[in-house]
Amino acid sequence: MLAGRPRPSAQSARRTPPLPLLLLCVLGAPRAESGAHTAVISPQDPTLLIGSSLQATCSVHGDPPGATAEGLYWTLNGRRLPSEHSRMLNASTLALVLANLNGSRQQSGDNLVCHARDGSILAGSCLYVGLPPEKPFNISCWSKNMKDLTCRWTPGAHGETFLHTNYSLKYKLRWYGQDNTCEEYHTVGPHSCHIPKDLALFTPYEIWVEATNRLGSARSDVLTLDILDVVTTDPPPDVHVSRVGGLEDQLSVRWVSPPALKDFLFQAKYQIRYRVEDSVDWKVVDDVSNQTSCRLAGLKPGTVYFVQVRCNPFGIYGSKKAGIWSEWSHPTAASTPRSERPGPGGGACEPRGGEPSSGPVRRELKQFLGWLKKHAYCSNLSFRLYDQWRAWMQKSHKTRNQHRTRGSCPRADGVRREVLPDKL
């Protein structure tokens, strides 16, 4: 290992990059055997801002004396640097100048090596080129059992510093207590941490993130929260979607409450979203309330739909604030029945010219049914009467369709029957 490199602490070692990348720089310059020429690179392991220039020297010494810098050359990450970047300062010292440096290719530092004429390694150094950390932001936290807390954050406006950067999540009780450091990192992503226990209820916490690398440090704004205000659950399990008899424009959705709602006496409200199989656009149903079933209406006949459900706990220990929406459940698919009614041009009777197509009663019925078709039936009202009416409608349509195929649309007495449109 190169001289002058501090031994990492246990905490920093936990969040260092993968070991092979680190060893690539640390072991880039093995010690020369006894009696061979050796060299010293100065400065050793420099850290520079992007765009800076590096001036380094490789000074040769050995036993027996008389070693010279003639024939020495430099490599950076295994590639030989052009000779125009170096020059002899004296018989035993070779200088190197690199201008307008780019960010390090690896966070553990770039390998700068001084070689003898025969290619053997005389000395090595780690070159760190990057940026100081930016202020972390967008901290969000949630709890799944009112005893733990998981937080994630965004590292900065640009994020990439080209240097290994430590992120530490700090927290403390708002009005008293000492600073605490989160220990379980990367639990839900690269910039996250989990506090598993020993959190107090009914007392706000202050939470912030500190970022540190070889060029400086930055601290986020402080987030203040109460554990009871950030409770969430797993998505509702066992989501089932099924047809509603032969109704071609409806699907029934049922699910099971997340176990945490029972364990901690939460109340909950739910959301449903659904989409057509060949679409990426979801339609969201907000007015599901705290039920565990819902009926979707106004759907397309003979169409496959994907449905998801999520949960938001509220009323925790009397809190008036809603919790945090869970993730969406896994998509569940079901198809509506195919319509047996003829489509456009299917031989349906058209009203005679000048006859009113609808009276006040039919207009009111159309408005009422139009409103129903835009909403999911997610109230506690019984659907029996509605289902009976729909079944009668479908039976009536089938009867009329049979008459149409026999050419019996007009009555013998010349009086035209009232025909409800296929789509209200």
Summary of the structure (lengths in Angstrom):
residues: 424
radius of gyration: 36.6
end to end distance: 80.7
largest distance: 129.0
contacts: 1179
relative contact order: 0.09
helix: 15%
strand: 32%
